[in-house]
Amino acid sequence: MTTTISELYGVLLELREVYQRKLEQFESAEWLEASGTGYSNHPAEDATLVYDQTINVSTARGVKDRLRQVEEAITRHEAHTYGTCVHCGREIDIARLEAIPYTAYCLHCAETREYHAGM
């Protein structure tokens, strides 16, 4: 069964809710208020704390970035430009949108961007 653009809009709205909840969980977490490392007799515990904080901050940034991408896709849908590559203007294949509903680029442009970014 082929998914339609209007069905993908519903998926985007659901994704927005999911990422908003995740972001709220991160923002209310205790680790955000941890003071970090200090001078203690347990450098291994300090290292573990720093490692955990780094992972959590990185994950929170990823959630914020994905939420931004989802919201931009919703905006494109409301502007009737969803499903059109923002770089070349070609239609994005529906299979790509099913796999990555928040994508702004067709496969060719996405691959070109990743190649130039050194990925």
Jmol script that loads the backbone (N, CA, C; Angstrom):
load data "model"
ATOM      1  N   MET A   1       0.835  -1.187   0.000  1.00  0.00           N
ATOM      2  CA  MET A   1       0.000   0.000   0.000  1.00  0.00           C
ATOM      3  C   MET A   1       0.874   1.243   0.000  1.00  0.00           C
ATOM      4  N   THR A   2       0.589   2.131  -0.887  1.00  0.00           N
ATOM      5  CA  THR A   2       1.342   3.367  -0.980  1.00  0.00           C
ATOM      6  C   THR A   2       0.774   4.390  -0.001  1.00  0.00           C
ATOM      7  N   THR A   3       1.679   5.021   0.688  1.00  0.00           N
ATOM      8  CA  THR A   3       1.298   6.061   1.633  1.00  0.00           C
ATOM      9  C   THR A   3       1.072   7.367   0.874  1.00  0.00           C
ATOM     10  N   THR A   4       0.129   8.158   1.339  1.00  0.00           N
ATOM     11  CA  THR A   4      -0.139   9.445   0.713  1.00  0.00           C
ATOM     12  C   THR A   4       0.519  10.557   1.528  1.00  0.00           C
ATOM     13  N   ILE A   5       0.630  11.703   0.914  1.00  0.00           N
ATOM     14  CA  ILE A   5       1.211  12.873   1.588  1.00  0.00           C
ATOM     15  C   ILE A   5       0.380  13.240   2.816  1.00  0.00           C
ATOM     16  N   SER A   6      -0.935  13.138   2.715  1.00  0.00           N
ATOM     17  CA  SER A   6      -1.775  13.486   3.865  1.00  0.00           C
ATOM     18  C   SER A   6      -1.585  12.496   5.012  1.00  0.00           C
ATOM     19  N   GLU A   7      -1.348  11.225   4.693  1.00  0.00           N
ATOM     20  CA  GLU A   7      -1.058  10.247   5.742  1.00  0.00           C
ATOM     21  C   GLU A   7       0.281  10.552   6.409  1.00  0.00           C
ATOM     22  N   LEU A   8       1.230  10.991   5.613  1.00  0.00           N
ATOM     23  CA  LEU A   8       2.542  11.339   6.173  1.00  0.00           C
ATOM     24  C   LEU A   8       2.450  12.565   7.085  1.00  0.00           C
ATOM     25  N   TYR A   9       1.497  13.440   6.810  1.00  0.00           N
ATOM     26  CA  TYR A   9       1.285  14.591   7.692  1.00  0.00           C
ATOM     27  C   TYR A   9       0.908  14.105   9.094  1.00  0.00           C
ATOM     28  N   GLY A  10       0.055  13.110   9.161  1.00  0.00           N
ATOM     29  CA  GLY A  10      -0.310  12.528  10.451  1.00  0.00           C
ATOM     30  C   GLY A  10       0.895  11.911  11.143  1.00  0.00           C
ATOM     31  N   VAL A  11       1.755  11.268  10.372  1.00  0.00           N
ATOM     32  CA  VAL A  11       2.986  10.696  10.929  1.00  0.00           C
ATOM     33  C   VAL A  11       3.868  11.802  11.493  1.00  0.00           C
ATOM     34  N   LEU A  12       3.969  12.897  10.775  1.00  0.00           N
ATOM     35  CA  LEU A  12       4.785  14.023  11.246  1.00  0.00           C
ATOM     36  C   LEU A  12       4.232  14.600  12.554  1.00  0.00           C
ATOM     37  N   LEU A  13       2.927  14.708  12.644  1.00  0.00           N
ATOM     38  CA  LEU A  13       2.324  15.228  13.873  1.00  0.00           C
ATOM     39  C   LEU A  13       2.608  14.296  15.052  1.00  0.00           C
ATOM     40  N   GLU A  14       2.549  12.988  14.801  1.00  0.00           N
ATOM     41  CA  GLU A  14       2.864  12.017  15.853  1.00  0.00           C
ATOM     42  C   GLU A  14       4.335  12.108  16.251  1.00  0.00           C
ATOM     43  N   LEU A  15       5.211  12.233  15.260  1.00  0.00           N
ATOM     44  CA  LEU A  15       6.640  12.364  15.557  1.00  0.00           C
ATOM     45  C   LEU A  15       6.922  13.610  16.384  1.00  0.00           C
ATOM     46  N   ARG A  16       6.228  14.701  16.060  1.00  0.00           N
ATOM     47  CA  ARG A  16       6.427  15.927  16.825  1.00  0.00           C
ATOM     48  C   ARG A  16       6.075  15.707  18.289  1.00  0.00           C
ATOM     49  N   GLU A  17       4.969  15.034  18.550  1.00  0.00           N
ATOM     50  CA  GLU A  17       4.579  14.748  19.933  1.00  0.00           C
ATOM     51  C   GLU A  17       5.621  13.888  20.640  1.00  0.00           C
ATOM     52  N   VAL A  18       6.119  12.865  19.939  1.00  0.00           N
ATOM     53  CA  VAL A  18       7.114  11.969  20.526  1.00  0.00           C
ATOM     54  C   VAL A  18       8.374  12.743  20.902  1.00  0.00           C
ATOM     55  N   TYR A  19       8.872  13.553  19.981  1.00  0.00           N
ATOM     56  CA  TYR A  19      10.105  14.296  20.245  1.00  0.00           C
ATOM     57  C   TYR A  19       9.898  15.404  21.279  1.00  0.00           C
ATOM     58  N   GLN A  20       8.720  15.997  21.304  1.00  0.00           N
ATOM     59  CA  GLN A  20       8.443  16.989  22.341  1.00  0.00           C
ATOM     60  C   GLN A  20       8.447  16.345  23.724  1.00  0.00           C
ATOM     61  N   ARG A  21       7.863  15.153  23.842  1.00  0.00           N
ATOM     62  CA  ARG A  21       7.870  14.438  25.128  1.00  0.00           C
ATOM     63  C   ARG A  21       9.300  14.076  25.538  1.00  0.00           C
ATOM     64  N   LYS A  22      10.074  13.579  24.583  1.00  0.00           N
ATOM     65  CA  LYS A  22      11.459  13.235  24.888  1.00  0.00           C
ATOM     66  C   LYS A  22      12.233  14.457  25.351  1.00  0.00           C
ATOM     67  N   LEU A  23      12.034  15.575  24.684  1.00  0.00           N
ATOM     68  CA  LEU A  23      12.731  16.802  25.054  1.00  0.00           C
ATOM     69  C   LEU A  23      12.313  17.273  26.440  1.00  0.00           C
ATOM     70  N   GLU A  24      11.041  17.168  26.756  1.00  0.00           N
ATOM     71  CA  GLU A  24      10.566  17.526  28.096  1.00  0.00           C
ATOM     72  C   GLU A  24      11.208  16.640  29.151  1.00  0.00           C
ATOM     73  N   GLN A  25      11.363  15.359  28.852  1.00  0.00           N
ATOM     74  CA  GLN A  25      12.007  14.446  29.792  1.00  0.00           C
ATOM     75  C   GLN A  25      13.461  14.851  30.022  1.00  0.00           C
ATOM     76  N   PHE A  26      14.153  15.196  28.963  1.00  0.00           N
ATOM     77  CA  PHE A  26      15.545  15.624  29.113  1.00  0.00           C
ATOM     78  C   PHE A  26      15.645  16.921  29.918  1.00  0.00           C
ATOM     79  N   GLU A  27      14.755  17.859  29.624  1.00  0.00           N
ATOM     80  CA  GLU A  27      14.830  19.156  30.296  1.00  0.00           C
ATOM     81  C   GLU A  27      14.453  19.068  31.768  1.00  0.00           C
ATOM     82  N   SER A  28      13.692  18.054  32.142  1.00  0.00           N
ATOM     83  CA  SER A  28      13.306  17.917  33.539  1.00  0.00           C
ATOM     84  C   SER A  28      14.218  16.951  34.295  1.00  0.00           C
ATOM     85  N   ALA A  29      15.197  16.386  33.624  1.00  0.00           N
ATOM     86  CA  ALA A  29      16.070  15.389  34.249  1.00  0.00           C
ATOM     87  C   ALA A  29      17.035  16.035  35.246  1.00  0.00           C
ATOM     88  N   GLU A  30      17.364  15.272  36.265  1.00  0.00           N
ATOM     89  CA  GLU A  30      18.273  15.754  37.305  1.00  0.00           C
ATOM     90  C   GLU A  30      19.681  15.971  36.800  1.00  0.00           C
ATOM     91  N   TRP A  31      20.125  15.186  35.843  1.00  0.00           N
ATOM     92  CA  TRP A  31      21.506  15.280  35.392  1.00  0.00           C
ATOM     93  C   TRP A  31      21.832  16.647  34.809  1.00  0.00           C
ATOM     94  N   LEU A  32      20.817  17.393  34.343  1.00  0.00           N
ATOM     95  CA  LEU A  32      21.081  18.725  33.814  1.00  0.00           C
ATOM     96  C   LEU A  32      21.564  19.678  34.906  1.00  0.00           C
ATOM     97  N   GLU A  33      21.171  19.391  36.128  1.00  0.00           N
ATOM     98  CA  GLU A  33      21.519  20.271  37.220  1.00  0.00           C
ATOM     99  C   GLU A  33      22.723  19.787  38.013  1.00  0.00           C
ATOM    100  N   ALA A  34      23.301  18.677  37.593  1.00  0.00           N
ATOM    101  CA  ALA A  34      24.485  18.174  38.291  1.00  0.00           C
ATOM    102  C   ALA A  34      25.625  19.160  38.099  1.00  0.00           C
ATOM    103  N   SER A  35      26.409  19.333  39.130  1.00  0.00           N
ATOM    104  CA  SER A  35      27.453  20.348  39.090  1.00  0.00           C
ATOM    105  C   SER A  35      28.673  19.925  38.294  1.00  0.00           C
ATOM    106  N   GLY A  36      28.764  18.693  37.890  1.00  0.00           N
ATOM    107  CA  GLY A  36      29.928  18.251  37.140  1.00  0.00           C
ATOM    108  C   GLY A  36      30.958  17.689  38.084  1.00  0.00           C
ATOM    109  N   THR A  37      32.180  17.778  37.658  1.00  0.00           N
ATOM    110  CA  THR A  37      33.243  17.201  38.468  1.00  0.00           C
ATOM    111  C   THR A  37      33.816  18.234  39.417  1.00  0.00           C
ATOM    112  N   GLY A  38      34.467  17.729  40.380  1.00  0.00           N
ATOM    113  CA  GLY A  38      35.137  18.589  41.338  1.00  0.00           C
ATOM    114  C   GLY A  38      36.386  17.882  41.800  1.00  0.00           C
ATOM    115  N   TYR A  39      36.942  18.384  42.835  1.00  0.00           N
ATOM    116  CA  TYR A  39      38.119  17.730  43.386  1.00  0.00           C
ATOM    117  C   TYR A  39      37.635  16.741  44.426  1.00  0.00           C
ATOM    118  N   SER A  40      37.837  15.484  44.128  1.00  0.00           N
ATOM    119  CA  SER A  40      37.389  14.466  45.054  1.00  0.00           C
ATOM    120  C   SER A  40      38.431  13.359  45.112  1.00  0.00           C
ATOM    121  N   ASN A  41      38.185  12.424  45.964  1.00  0.00           N
ATOM    122  CA  ASN A  41      39.079  11.283  46.086  1.00  0.00           C
ATOM    123  C   ASN A  41      38.710  10.166  45.126  1.00  0.00           C
ATOM    124  N   HIS A  42      37.726  10.414  44.271  1.00  0.00           N
ATOM    125  CA  HIS A  42      37.236   9.381  43.381  1.00  0.00           C
ATOM    126  C   HIS A  42      37.242   9.876  41.932  1.00  0.00           C
ATOM    127  N   PRO A  43      38.420   9.973  41.320  1.00  0.00           N
ATOM    128  CA  PRO A  43      38.479  10.473  39.936  1.00  0.00           C
ATOM    129  C   PRO A  43      37.714   9.593  38.950  1.00  0.00           C
ATOM    130  N   ALA A  44      37.614   8.299  39.220  1.00  0.00           N
ATOM    131  CA  ALA A  44      36.868   7.416  38.318  1.00  0.00           C
ATOM    132  C   ALA A  44      35.387   7.765  38.336  1.00  0.00           C
ATOM    133  N   GLU A  45      34.860   8.096  39.506  1.00  0.00           N
ATOM    134  CA  GLU A  45      33.453   8.503  39.585  1.00  0.00           C
ATOM    135  C   GLU A  45      33.238   9.816  38.841  1.00  0.00           C
ATOM    136  N   ASP A  46      34.210  10.740  38.971  1.00  0.00           N
ATOM    137  CA  ASP A  46      34.110  11.999  38.234  1.00  0.00           C
ATOM    138  C   ASP A  46      34.119  11.745  36.734  1.00  0.00           C
ATOM    139  N   ALA A  47      34.971  10.845  36.282  1.00  0.00           N
ATOM    140  CA  ALA A  47      35.048  10.528  34.852  1.00  0.00           C
ATOM    141  C   ALA A  47      33.748   9.917  34.361  1.00  0.00           C
ATOM    142  N   THR A  48      33.149   9.050  35.157  1.00  0.00           N
ATOM    143  CA  THR A  48      31.884   8.436  34.785  1.00  0.00           C
ATOM    144  C   THR A  48      30.790   9.495  34.694  1.00  0.00           C
ATOM    145  N   LEU A  49      30.779  10.416  35.639  1.00  0.00           N
ATOM    146  CA  LEU A  49      29.793  11.496  35.633  1.00  0.00           C
ATOM    147  C   LEU A  49      29.939  12.352  34.380  1.00  0.00           C
ATOM    148  N   VAL A  50      31.167  12.713  34.046  1.00  0.00           N
ATOM    149  CA  VAL A  50      31.401  13.531  32.853  1.00  0.00           C
ATOM    150  C   VAL A  50      30.968  12.773  31.598  1.00  0.00           C
ATOM    151  N   TYR A  51      31.305  11.492  31.532  1.00  0.00           N
ATOM    152  CA  TYR A  51      30.910  10.673  30.378  1.00  0.00           C
ATOM    153  C   TYR A  51      29.388  10.628  30.246  1.00  0.00           C
ATOM    154  N   ASP A  52      28.710  10.353  31.342  1.00  0.00           N
ATOM    155  CA  ASP A  52      27.241  10.282  31.316  1.00  0.00           C
ATOM    156  C   ASP A  52      26.633  11.617  30.906  1.00  0.00           C
ATOM    157  N   GLN A  53      27.166  12.716  31.426  1.00  0.00           N
ATOM    158  CA  GLN A  53      26.652  14.033  31.069  1.00  0.00           C
ATOM    159  C   GLN A  53      26.867  14.321  29.588  1.00  0.00           C
ATOM    160  N   THR A  54      28.016  13.931  29.070  1.00  0.00           N
ATOM    161  CA  THR A  54      28.311  14.148  27.657  1.00  0.00           C
ATOM    162  C   THR A  54      27.338  13.390  26.769  1.00  0.00           C
ATOM    163  N   ILE A  55      27.078  12.142  27.119  1.00  0.00           N
ATOM    164  CA  ILE A  55      26.126  11.331  26.349  1.00  0.00           C
ATOM    165  C   ILE A  55      24.735  11.950  26.415  1.00  0.00           C
ATOM    166  N   ASN A  56      24.317  12.354  27.601  1.00  0.00           N
ATOM    167  CA  ASN A  56      22.973  12.922  27.771  1.00  0.00           C
ATOM    168  C   ASN A  56      22.816  14.239  27.016  1.00  0.00           C
ATOM    169  N   VAL A  57      23.825  15.093  27.080  1.00  0.00           N
ATOM    170  CA  VAL A  57      23.755  16.371  26.367  1.00  0.00           C
ATOM    171  C   VAL A  57      23.715  16.129  24.862  1.00  0.00           C
ATOM    172  N   SER A  58      24.530  15.197  24.400  1.00  0.00           N
ATOM    173  CA  SER A  58      24.546  14.864  22.973  1.00  0.00           C
ATOM    174  C   SER A  58      23.196  14.320  22.516  1.00  0.00           C
ATOM    175  N   THR A  59      22.610  13.452  23.309  1.00  0.00           N
ATOM    176  CA  THR A  59      21.308  12.887  22.968  1.00  0.00           C
ATOM    177  C   THR A  59      20.230  13.971  22.963  1.00  0.00           C
ATOM    178  N   ALA A  60      20.270  14.862  23.947  1.00  0.00           N
ATOM    179  CA  ALA A  60      19.291  15.957  24.005  1.00  0.00           C
ATOM    180  C   ALA A  60      19.423  16.861  22.777  1.00  0.00           C
ATOM    181  N   ARG A  61      20.656  17.134  22.363  1.00  0.00           N
ATOM    182  CA  ARG A  61      20.851  17.950  21.151  1.00  0.00           C
ATOM    183  C   ARG A  61      20.289  17.247  19.928  1.00  0.00           C
ATOM    184  N   GLY A  62      20.485  15.931  19.854  1.00  0.00           N
ATOM    185  CA  GLY A  62      19.939  15.166  18.735  1.00  0.00           C
ATOM    186  C   GLY A  62      18.427  15.221  18.699  1.00  0.00           C
ATOM    187  N   VAL A  63      17.800  15.131  19.858  1.00  0.00           N
ATOM    188  CA  VAL A  63      16.339  15.210  19.941  1.00  0.00           C
ATOM    189  C   VAL A  63      15.860  16.597  19.499  1.00  0.00           C
ATOM    190  N   LYS A  64      16.550  17.646  19.950  1.00  0.00           N
ATOM    191  CA  LYS A  64      16.183  19.011  19.541  1.00  0.00           C
ATOM    192  C   LYS A  64      16.307  19.180  18.037  1.00  0.00           C
ATOM    193  N   ASP A  65      17.389  18.643  17.474  1.00  0.00           N
ATOM    194  CA  ASP A  65      17.607  18.756  16.035  1.00  0.00           C
ATOM    195  C   ASP A  65      16.523  18.014  15.261  1.00  0.00           C
ATOM    196  N   ARG A  66      16.183  16.787  15.695  1.00  0.00           N
ATOM    197  CA  ARG A  66      15.157  16.019  15.005  1.00  0.00           C
ATOM    198  C   ARG A  66      13.802  16.703  15.137  1.00  0.00           C
ATOM    199  N   LEU A  67      13.494  17.257  16.296  1.00  0.00           N
ATOM    200  CA  LEU A  67      12.237  17.986  16.485  1.00  0.00           C
ATOM    201  C   LEU A  67      12.175  19.179  15.535  1.00  0.00           C
ATOM    202  N   ARG A  68      13.291  19.875  15.376  1.00  0.00           N
ATOM    203  CA  ARG A  68      13.346  21.005  14.446  1.00  0.00           C
ATOM    204  C   ARG A  68      13.063  20.527  13.021  1.00  0.00           C
ATOM    205  N   GLN A  69      13.656  19.407  12.622  1.00  0.00           N
ATOM    206  CA  GLN A  69      13.434  18.870  11.284  1.00  0.00           C
ATOM    207  C   GLN A  69      11.963  18.486  11.077  1.00  0.00           C
ATOM    208  N   VAL A  70      11.364  17.888  12.073  1.00  0.00           N
ATOM    209  CA  VAL A  70       9.952  17.503  11.982  1.00  0.00           C
ATOM    210  C   VAL A  70       9.074  18.743  11.869  1.00  0.00           C
ATOM    211  N   GLU A  71       9.361  19.758  12.679  1.00  0.00           N
ATOM    212  CA  GLU A  71       8.562  20.980  12.621  1.00  0.00           C
ATOM    213  C   GLU A  71       8.722  21.695  11.280  1.00  0.00           C
ATOM    214  N   GLU A  72       9.922  21.661  10.720  1.00  0.00           N
ATOM    215  CA  GLU A  72      10.128  22.255   9.397  1.00  0.00           C
ATOM    216  C   GLU A  72       9.339  21.491   8.338  1.00  0.00           C
ATOM    217  N   ALA A  73       9.280  20.170   8.463  1.00  0.00           N
ATOM    218  CA  ALA A  73       8.504  19.364   7.516  1.00  0.00           C
ATOM    219  C   ALA A  73       7.016  19.673   7.631  1.00  0.00           C
ATOM    220  N   ILE A  74       6.545  19.858   8.857  1.00  0.00           N
ATOM    221  CA  ILE A  74       5.140  20.226   9.061  1.00  0.00           C
ATOM    222  C   ILE A  74       4.861  21.581   8.414  1.00  0.00           C
ATOM    223  N   THR A  75       5.774  22.510   8.580  1.00  0.00           N
ATOM    224  CA  THR A  75       5.628  23.837   7.965  1.00  0.00           C
ATOM    225  C   THR A  75       5.600  23.720   6.447  1.00  0.00           C
ATOM    226  N   ARG A  76       6.485  22.880   5.882  1.00  0.00           N
ATOM    227  CA  ARG A  76       6.474  22.673   4.427  1.00  0.00           C
ATOM    228  C   ARG A  76       5.148  22.065   3.976  1.00  0.00           C
ATOM    229  N   HIS A  77       4.620  21.131   4.777  1.00  0.00           N
ATOM    230  CA  HIS A  77       3.335  20.516   4.416  1.00  0.00           C
ATOM    231  C   HIS A  77       2.237  21.568   4.399  1.00  0.00           C
ATOM    232  N   GLU A  78       2.217  22.411   5.397  1.00  0.00           N
ATOM    233  CA  GLU A  78       1.190  23.446   5.483  1.00  0.00           C
ATOM    234  C   GLU A  78       1.339  24.485   4.377  1.00  0.00           C
ATOM    235  N   ALA A  79       2.572  24.645   3.864  1.00  0.00           N
ATOM    236  CA  ALA A  79       2.825  25.573   2.757  1.00  0.00           C
ATOM    237  C   ALA A  79       2.675  24.880   1.397  1.00  0.00           C
ATOM    238  N   HIS A  80       2.260  23.605   1.419  1.00  0.00           N
ATOM    239  CA  HIS A  80       2.052  22.800   0.209  1.00  0.00           C
ATOM    240  C   HIS A  80       3.348  22.595  -0.584  1.00  0.00           C
ATOM    241  N   THR A  81       4.479  22.549   0.107  1.00  0.00           N
ATOM    242  CA  THR A  81       5.751  22.265  -0.549  1.00  0.00           C
ATOM    243  C   THR A  81       6.363  20.972  -0.033  1.00  0.00           C
ATOM    244  N   TYR A  82       5.660  20.283   0.847  1.00  0.00           N
ATOM    245  CA  TYR A  82       6.156  19.021   1.404  1.00  0.00           C
ATOM    246  C   TYR A  82       6.239  17.991   0.286  1.00  0.00           C
ATOM    247  N   GLY A  83       7.324  17.256   0.264  1.00  0.00           N
ATOM    248  CA  GLY A  83       7.521  16.250  -0.769  1.00  0.00           C
ATOM    249  C   GLY A  83       8.292  16.767  -1.965  1.00  0.00           C
ATOM    250  N   THR A  84       8.698  18.026  -1.890  1.00  0.00           N
ATOM    251  CA  THR A  84       9.504  18.633  -2.934  1.00  0.00           C
ATOM    252  C   THR A  84      10.872  18.963  -2.338  1.00  0.00           C
ATOM    253  N   CYS A  85      11.932  18.566  -3.029  1.00  0.00           N
ATOM    254  CA  CYS A  85      13.290  18.802  -2.545  1.00  0.00           C
ATOM    255  C   CYS A  85      13.545  20.304  -2.420  1.00  0.00           C
ATOM    256  N   VAL A  86      14.043  20.731  -1.274  1.00  0.00           N
ATOM    257  CA  VAL A  86      14.300  22.151  -1.054  1.00  0.00           C
ATOM    258  C   VAL A  86      15.522  22.634  -1.821  1.00  0.00           C
ATOM    259  N   HIS A  87      16.329  21.703  -2.322  1.00  0.00           N
ATOM    260  CA  HIS A  87      17.524  22.097  -3.066  1.00  0.00           C
ATOM    261  C   HIS A  87      17.269  22.173  -4.569  1.00  0.00           C
ATOM    262  N   CYS A  88      16.749  21.097  -5.143  1.00  0.00           N
ATOM    263  CA  CYS A  88      16.610  21.054  -6.604  1.00  0.00           C
ATOM    264  C   CYS A  88      15.178  21.250  -7.090  1.00  0.00           C
ATOM    265  N   GLY A  89      14.203  21.128  -6.182  1.00  0.00           N
ATOM    266  CA  GLY A  89      12.814  21.316  -6.562  1.00  0.00           C
ATOM    267  C   GLY A  89      12.134  20.096  -7.139  1.00  0.00           C
ATOM    268  N   ARG A  90      12.870  18.976  -7.245  1.00  0.00           N
ATOM    269  CA  ARG A  90      12.261  17.743  -7.752  1.00  0.00           C
ATOM    270  C   ARG A  90      11.404  17.100  -6.670  1.00  0.00           C
ATOM    271  N   GLU A  91      10.485  16.269  -7.105  1.00  0.00           N
ATOM    272  CA  GLU A  91       9.633  15.540  -6.164  1.00  0.00           C
ATOM    273  C   GLU A  91      10.459  14.483  -5.436  1.00  0.00           C
ATOM    274  N   ILE A  92      10.254  14.385  -4.125  1.00  0.00           N
ATOM    275  CA  ILE A  92      10.924  13.362  -3.317  1.00  0.00           C
ATOM    276  C   ILE A  92      10.115  12.086  -3.433  1.00  0.00           C
ATOM    277  N   ASP A  93      10.790  10.989  -3.710  1.00  0.00           N
ATOM    278  CA  ASP A  93      10.132   9.699  -3.862  1.00  0.00           C
ATOM    279  C   ASP A  93       9.341   9.361  -2.595  1.00  0.00           C
ATOM    280  N   ILE A  94       8.151   8.834  -2.769  1.00  0.00           N
ATOM    281  CA  ILE A  94       7.279   8.522  -1.630  1.00  0.00           C
ATOM    282  C   ILE A  94       7.921   7.481  -0.712  1.00  0.00           C
ATOM    283  N   ALA A  95       8.695   6.565  -1.258  1.00  0.00           N
ATOM    284  CA  ALA A  95       9.371   5.565  -0.418  1.00  0.00           C
ATOM    285  C   ALA A  95      10.374   6.237   0.509  1.00  0.00           C
ATOM    286  N   ARG A  96      11.045   7.268   0.010  1.00  0.00           N
ATOM    287  CA  ARG A  96      11.991   8.019   0.861  1.00  0.00           C
ATOM    288  C   ARG A  96      11.233   8.749   1.960  1.00  0.00           C
ATOM    289  N   LEU A  97      10.106   9.336   1.623  1.00  0.00           N
ATOM    290  CA  LEU A  97       9.300  10.034   2.633  1.00  0.00           C
ATOM    291  C   LEU A  97       8.725   9.061   3.660  1.00  0.00           C
ATOM    292  N   GLU A  98       8.400   7.863   3.226  1.00  0.00           N
ATOM    293  CA  GLU A  98       7.907   6.863   4.181  1.00  0.00           C
ATOM    294  C   GLU A  98       9.013   6.483   5.167  1.00  0.00           C
ATOM    295  N   ALA A  99      10.244   6.390   4.659  1.00  0.00           N
ATOM    296  CA  ALA A  99      11.372   6.005   5.505  1.00  0.00           C
ATOM    297  C   ALA A  99      11.834   7.153   6.391  1.00  0.00           C
ATOM    298  N   ILE A 100      11.856   8.357   5.829  1.00  0.00           N
ATOM    299  CA  ILE A 100      12.319   9.549   6.565  1.00  0.00           C
ATOM    300  C   ILE A 100      11.308  10.664   6.301  1.00  0.00           C
ATOM    301  N   PRO A 101      10.206  10.678   7.044  1.00  0.00           N
ATOM    302  CA  PRO A 101       9.126  11.621   6.733  1.00  0.00           C
ATOM    303  C   PRO A 101       9.509  13.097   6.865  1.00  0.00           C
ATOM    304  N   TYR A 102      10.550  13.399   7.605  1.00  0.00           N
ATOM    305  CA  TYR A 102      10.955  14.787   7.822  1.00  0.00           C
ATOM    306  C   TYR A 102      12.040  15.235   6.852  1.00  0.00           C
ATOM    307  N   THR A 103      12.407  14.394   5.882  1.00  0.00           N
ATOM    308  CA  THR A 103      13.475  14.768   4.974  1.00  0.00           C
ATOM    309  C   THR A 103      13.072  15.957   4.116  1.00  0.00           C
ATOM    310  N   ALA A 104      14.066  16.789   3.824  1.00  0.00           N
ATOM    311  CA  ALA A 104      13.824  17.955   2.989  1.00  0.00           C
ATOM    312  C   ALA A 104      14.472  17.787   1.618  1.00  0.00           C
ATOM    313  N   TYR A 105      15.193  16.677   1.434  1.00  0.00           N
ATOM    314  CA  TYR A 105      15.976  16.490   0.216  1.00  0.00           C
ATOM    315  C   TYR A 105      15.630  15.190  -0.489  1.00  0.00           C
ATOM    316  N   CYS A 106      15.688  15.230  -1.811  1.00  0.00           N
ATOM    317  CA  CYS A 106      15.561  14.002  -2.582  1.00  0.00           C
ATOM    318  C   CYS A 106      16.827  13.177  -2.347  1.00  0.00           C
ATOM    319  N   LEU A 107      16.803  11.937  -2.754  1.00  0.00           N
ATOM    320  CA  LEU A 107      17.930  11.049  -2.509  1.00  0.00           C
ATOM    321  C   LEU A 107      19.211  11.573  -3.149  1.00  0.00           C
ATOM    322  N   HIS A 108      19.133  12.036  -4.367  1.00  0.00           N
ATOM    323  CA  HIS A 108      20.319  12.540  -5.060  1.00  0.00           C
ATOM    324  C   HIS A 108      20.943  13.718  -4.307  1.00  0.00           C
ATOM    325  N   CYS A 109      20.136  14.688  -3.922  1.00  0.00           N
ATOM    326  CA  CYS A 109      20.656  15.865  -3.223  1.00  0.00           C
ATOM    327  C   CYS A 109      21.184  15.500  -1.831  1.00  0.00           C
ATOM    328  N   ALA A 110      20.513  14.579  -1.151  1.00  0.00           N
ATOM    329  CA  ALA A 110      20.980  14.141   0.166  1.00  0.00           C
ATOM    330  C   ALA A 110      22.339  13.454   0.048  1.00  0.00           C
ATOM    331  N   GLU A 111      22.493  12.592  -0.946  1.00  0.00           N
ATOM    332  CA  GLU A 111      23.782  11.922  -1.147  1.00  0.00           C
ATOM    333  C   GLU A 111      24.868  12.919  -1.492  1.00  0.00           C
ATOM    334  N   THR A 112      24.551  13.889  -2.310  1.00  0.00           N
ATOM    335  CA  THR A 112      25.525  14.913  -2.685  1.00  0.00           C
ATOM    336  C   THR A 112      25.946  15.737  -1.465  1.00  0.00           C
ATOM    337  N   ARG A 113      24.983  16.101  -0.628  1.00  0.00           N
ATOM    338  CA  ARG A 113      25.292  16.866   0.587  1.00  0.00           C
ATOM    339  C   ARG A 113      26.189  16.062   1.522  1.00  0.00           C
ATOM    340  N   GLU A 114      25.885  14.772   1.701  1.00  0.00           N
ATOM    341  CA  GLU A 114      26.692  13.929   2.574  1.00  0.00           C
ATOM    342  C   GLU A 114      28.096  13.744   2.020  1.00  0.00           C
ATOM    343  N   TYR A 115      28.213  13.608   0.707  1.00  0.00           N
ATOM    344  CA  TYR A 115      29.520  13.447   0.086  1.00  0.00           C
ATOM    345  C   TYR A 115      30.362  14.685   0.327  1.00  0.00           C
ATOM    346  N   HIS A 116      29.774  15.856   0.133  1.00  0.00           N
ATOM    347  CA  HIS A 116      30.509  17.107   0.312  1.00  0.00           C
ATOM    348  C   HIS A 116      30.805  17.400   1.771  1.00  0.00           C
ATOM    349  N   ALA A 117      30.006  16.834   2.664  1.00  0.00           N
ATOM    350  CA  ALA A 117      30.246  17.031   4.093  1.00  0.00           C
ATOM    351  C   ALA A 117      31.317  16.080   4.597  1.00  0.00           C
ATOM    352  N   GLY A 118      31.779  15.177   3.741  1.00  0.00           N
ATOM    353  CA  GLY A 118      32.837  14.261   4.123  1.00  0.00           C
ATOM    354  C   GLY A 118      32.353  13.018   4.833  1.00  0.00           C
ATOM    355  N   MET A 119      31.101  12.686   4.632  1.00  0.00           N
ATOM    356  CA  MET A 119      30.567  11.505   5.308  1.00  0.00           C
ATOM    357  C   MET A 119      30.842  10.262   4.515  1.00  0.00           C
TER     358      MET A 119
END
end "model"
wireframe off; spacefill off
backbone 0.3
color backbone group
